Amino acid sequence: MEIWLLNHLSTFVLFLLICGGAVFFAVSGCLLVRRRLPRVADGTYNEMIGVVLGMYAAIYGIILAFVVVSEWESLSTAEANVAAEASQTAEVLRECAAFPPEQQRRVSAAMGTYVHAVVDKQWPLMREGKPDPGLTNSEITDLYSAYQEYEPHGASEEAYYEQSVATLADIATARRSRLAQAGQELPILLTVLVYGGALVMLPLTFLYGIESLRAQLMFITSVAALIGVSLLLVLTLDHPFAGALSVSPEPFKEGVLAQFWR
């Protein structure tokens, strides 16, 4: 459900749904509590609620901060990993220039097939949170075969051959990391804490009475908006390859690799 929302709704629409929903819930609950429990507006329970609200807000804030920082680091790691994989792919193409034309064509053809498989076949499934390693297994095998079936001649070719084989291993490692990151999501316990915590936090603010209705609505609305934005941030960062903030496949279309997209 989360991935579907990220891929089919813009960030602005999600903002309206999540933040608007939180504010609407908060305002409606505040008005209902003031109507049913008039003593709340007099601040009768403020001393007790203030302590509970402060403790809960501190704990919930720490949890949110931990989740957001962790997800942001995961997104940054995914972007860096994709950039590294694309750079290593381009490096193999540069290194194969030291080989005879026939070997260069074979390596280039195999690499072009791999790049297209990553972007055209694998990426759409990664956006859906369903990475399929099998879609590029044969392409990786063909890349290795292009080197395994070639015998380098001379010290120069042997040096470039060894370097290229090492780079291929790096590409395979980056590929595994990319697929693993595409399937990552927030653990269920943290999900319950983040979203369930918001459902507890907002009602607590209803019980903190302020004589002025306008002042209390401003207080309730600001808290609800802050929680709503935090939940939106958690949602958008939870899946590195889905939504508006998703990792782009553009590194596989730039530089030396641009030749495969002409």
Protein Blocks (a to p, Z undefined) as FASTA:
>chain_A
ZZmmmmmpcfklmmmmmmmmmmmmmmmmmmmmmmmmmmlmnommmmmmmmmmmmmmmmmm
mmmmmmmmmmmmmmmmmmmmmmmmmmmmmmmmmmmmmpcfklmmmmmmmmmmmmmmmmmm
mmmmmmnopacfklmmmmmmmmmmmmmmpccedjklmmmmmmmmmmmmmmmmmmmmmmmm
mmgccdfklmmmmmmmmmmmmmmmmmmccfblmlmmmmmmmmmmmmmmmmmmmmmmmpmk
gcjkbccfklmmgcjllmmmZZ
